[in-house]
Amino acid sequence: MAAPVEVIVTSDSGSQLWNITVFDLHSGSSLLSYRGGNSSTRTLTALRGHFVLSAQLGKNFINVWEIQRKDQLQQKIVCPGVVTCLTSSPDGVFLAAGVAEAVYLWEVSTGKLLSVLSRHYQDVTCLKFTDDSSHFVSGGKDNLALVWSLCSVIQLDSNHAPEPRHVLSRHSLPITDLHCGLMGTQARVATASLDQTVKVWELSSGELLLSILFDVEIMSVTFDPCEYFLFCGGSDGNIFQVSLCSQSLGRDKSFQSDNDGNQVFKGHRNLVTCLSVSMDGTLLVSGSHDETVRLWDIQSKQSIRCLAHKGPVTNAFIMAAPANMFLPDSRPTVPLPRFSRHLHDGDTGQSGDVCVRLAPYTQEEEESYLQKADRLNSLMNAVTDKSIFGDGENTKVRIAELEEEVQTLKKINKDLFDFSSQLLTKPT
C-alpha cells in the first residue's frame, strides 16, 4: 500500500496503552501509535518532519519521539512549569510554549531560550505561527490575543522587553482557540472565546474584520485553506460552518443556519475541542470530549467516520505525512539538543548576546553575522583593488581597448543609420 499523503494525528487524556495515534485520512485505519504518557490540550506538534512533541498532561516537561520510532521516547524537555500550549514554526527553526502567563521561545538548532514574553496577565491557552514563520499569535485567559513579530521578539538587548505588534482585545471572556490563515503577514486570524463569539482579524493591521455571535461557548476554530468557510466547535457538541463569502455578511452578526453556506454539523455529544480541514478543503476532522474523533464530508455535512478513543480528545489535526514517517530505518539528520530553562544558559559571549542561526541543522560554533560581513567586505575590496585599481600599465591597456571598441560601435551605428536613410528616401 502506498504511503498516505495526509494523516490524522490525535491524542486523548485517558489512553493507557499509547499517547498519540496516527490514522489514514481516507480509510481510517490506525497506522502508528506513540507510547509514553498523555498529551495535554493544544500541545501536540510535529517538528521538521523528524520529531513529534507533546507536553505531558499536568507535568512540567515535553515528550519527544523520533517520528519513525513510535515505541521509544527519545528525550524529555524539562520546562519551568506546566506547559499549557505548544507549537513549532513551520520552518522548524523555533519552538514556542506557553507556561502559566508567559511564552517561552527556543531556537531548535541550539536549544537556547531566546526570549520569555510576559505580556499576558493570566495563563496562555493557545499559540499559533503564521505559515511563513514571521509572526506568531498567543491567546490567553486574560481575554487577549497578542500578535508577535518574530524579528522583534529576538532581541540583542536583554534589558529591552519585546512588545507585541498588535493587542487584540475585543473579547470579554477567556480565549479558547485561535487559527492563523495562509499568506504570511497578509493572513487573517480567527479567535474563539467563552464569550460565545468568534472574531476574525487582519494580522497586518490588527483590525477587527468580523464578529459572529453564537448561542453557545466556542471551544475551537479553523478556516478551510481557501477561507471560504469558518468552522467553529461549540460546547454543546455542534460544529458551526460560517460562510465568509455571503453577500449579506456584515461586521457584526449572529449565527443563523441558512442556505447561504451557514450550516451545522451534528454528531458529537460533548464540547468540540479540535478542528482541522484537509488540504483540498473537502474533509473536516473534529475531536471532542465525548471520546471520539469524527471525519466529516464538508459538502454533505455528513459524518463519514468515527474514531473511538479512551478518553476526552485533547488534540486532533490533519497534516501532510512526512516522507520518513513510515521508514523505520530512517533517522533525524541531527538530534535535538538540550533545551535551556533560563535565558542565556551556557552563553559564552557577553550577557544579552543571542546568535540566531537560520539553518536549523547547524550545530557547530559559527562566526557571528557581523564577523561574516566584515570578512566578505574585505574580500570584495581586495578583488576590486586587484581587478580595477591594478598597476598603471594594465589600466592604460584596458582603457585603450575600450576606446577602440567604442569607435567600432560608433562606425557600425553610423553605417546602419546611412543604410536606413537610403531605404527611406529611395523613390518608389
Salt bridges, closest charged atoms under 4 A:
GLU66 OE1 - ARG69 NH1 3.63
GLU66 OE1 - ARG331 NE 3.91
ASP71 OD1 - ARG35 NE 3.13
ASP142 OD2 - HIS120 ND1 3.09
GLU163 OE1 - ARG119 NH1 2.41
ASP177 OD1 - ARG42 NH1 3.57
ASP195 OD2 - HIS171 ND1 3.10
GLU227 OE1 - ARG188 NH2 2.78
ASP290 OD2 - HIS268 ND1 3.09
ASP347 OD1 - LYS112 NZ 3.74
ASP347 OD2 - HIS344 ND1 3.25
GLU367 OE2 - ARG375 NH2 2.87
GLU401 OE1 - ARG398 NH1 3.30
ASP415 OD2 - LYS411 NZ 3.27
ASP418 OD2 - LYS414 NZ 3.17
